[in-house]
Amino acid sequence: MEVRGRTDGEVLYDAVRAVYDIEEDDRALRQAALPDARARGAKFEELRRTYRERREFPNTTVSLNPPDGTLARKLQALGFRVSDASL
């Protein structure tokens, strides 16, 4: 992941979003909030049946370019694996 010219927050946001786009889940759930209880239930069940596979932070390795030990420790605190080149 390119680090030059970016804040730690920007890099962390991109790493998290690459694994899990919470904003997409938020949009889908808001669209499912229908006034009719039966329609709402049906939409929610559809979301459950078609939910995309989601990766997890501990199963994701991040390589930082250039290596940045402080940022690597922050990523590790979130549960990411960081390649040795970044430490």
Secondary structure as the mmCIF struct_conf table of DSSP 4:
data_model
#
loop_
_struct_conf.conf_type_id
_struct_conf.id
_struct_conf.beg_label_comp_id
_struct_conf.beg_label_asym_id
_struct_conf.beg_label_seq_id
_struct_conf.end_label_comp_id
_struct_conf.end_label_asym_id
_struct_conf.end_label_seq_id
STRN STRN1 GLU A 2 GLU A 2
TURN_TY1_P TURN_TY1_P1 ARG A 4 GLY A 5
HELX_RH_AL_P HELX_RH_AL_P1 ASP A 8 VAL A 19
HELX_RH_AL_P HELX_RH_AL_P2 ILE A 22 ALA A 32
BEND BEND1 PRO A 35 ASP A 36
HELX_RH_AL_P HELX_RH_AL_P3 ALA A 37 ARG A 49
TURN_TY1_P TURN_TY1_P2 THR A 50 THR A 50
HELX_LH_PP_P HELX_LH_PP_P1 TYR A 51 GLU A 53
HELX_RH_3T_P HELX_RH_3T_P1 PHE A 57 ASN A 59
STRN STRN2 THR A 61 VAL A 62
STRN STRN3 ASN A 65 ASN A 65
BEND BEND2 PRO A 66 PRO A 66
HELX_RH_AL_P HELX_RH_AL_P4 GLY A 69 LEU A 78
TURN_TY1_P TURN_TY1_P3 GLY A 79 GLY A 79
STRN STRN4 ARG A 81 VAL A 82
HELX_RH_3T_P HELX_RH_3T_P2 ASP A 84 SER A 86
#
